[in-house]
């Protein structure tokens, strides 16, 4: 894990990062408050997370565009873990302690370099995750866009809740719809202007400011005498920053929160690394997964001591950060600082941000989250990739975002094992010109020597196919009476004890029947395993030909030796040199 201490930060880069950070901050404030309410805690703890967790993770992270802080999935797990705490004070203290636990676990994952395991998450899983999550982001904003309250129970599927919100939430707010639609169109138009004239990518921020200004000008976001507004707004932002606080430690809570801490730790890393990996496919930025795991852990650890809701990498805010033109991790630092300034000084003004305007921007973000080109490419590539995309997206929509990645990874492993367990075999022959090559179907085979070339993984999953091939060779020697076999193993990989046991059984059986089997092209790892299980104690050394840098390949050496044993090969070196392997 390395940290690049070179500092080459230009004014243009700073401007782009600042614009992106300000745009992210405008989204982070209402999201942080909403996610805190999902977790069942005071909204200020969500804002503290958008300040502290975002700041620390941006400083130490690897991804240039990942924005950390409170997220929907993490908040749901926090809510579940705090059920049963009677007093609000105990629930808050338990949440702070939970954040510390999560941070420690994630730091340990980084220390033991387990973060690199996430590189084995298939790109198709990430594409499916992004497609499902993007759709969920859009669905989640329909109520705000229509200016109505969301309806439906938590145990209903997301599509059922969407239908109930559309059909049973009461009359639509035409002002909210018009403002949201206007914000959406303004952002799209501004993006075209930005691209055409190569202007700073502040289209989303400008569109949000315009929408807020319009709402204030017409009085739509100004409270009436009854305290209500014509359109729904973000709400009051408390004017206070987090202070250092050591959580109260109750040892009964430790065992009670342990399971939730583990779930949040792994879920948070999966979410953060999946988002970072997805964005990196566009930017081509190399990622240090262990360093990012360390940043996640440090963010939650410090956040636990500063009264913050545990967090992770945010799908929505990271996408907005990237789309707004962020260049470095400074955009996340700027975002946290701007949120802090807003919380301190501009709270009364932040509450004028219309929710429908934010919904319009989030619709754009949701559409841009889905990489339609690469998604179509993956679906067309193979059934394997198409299955992973659809299963992961389906799980994200109908099960949960946090479980969809795990389900996608599990399905990829289930589909991958049978694919790698495919073991192939070719029969080789020696032509009259003494060229060793693959035997064609219409060519006669030798009546004195059989040569076979195995290719694939020699592990337990391939044991049935290995048994089938070895038995076929056995039957061939029995039916033809051939007493010499060369078995080429140069293109076999990852041997394990199961495959070695099957090979040993075949060789011992051949010895009993008077058949000489020569193992050719034995790689160093296979040779070491054969030595470890003491093949040398019963198998003559001239039966194994290891792959080495020599004039003749191990396979040709094995063929020569077989012919010597048959008394059909001359001992003259020039004649032996006439063998070629194709």
Order of alpha helices (4+ residues) and beta strands (2+ residues): alpha-alpha-beta-alpha-alpha-alpha-alpha-alpha-alpha-alpha-alpha-alpha-beta-alpha-alpha-alpha-alpha-alpha-alpha-alpha-beta-beta-beta-alpha-beta-alpha-beta-alpha-beta-alpha-alpha-beta
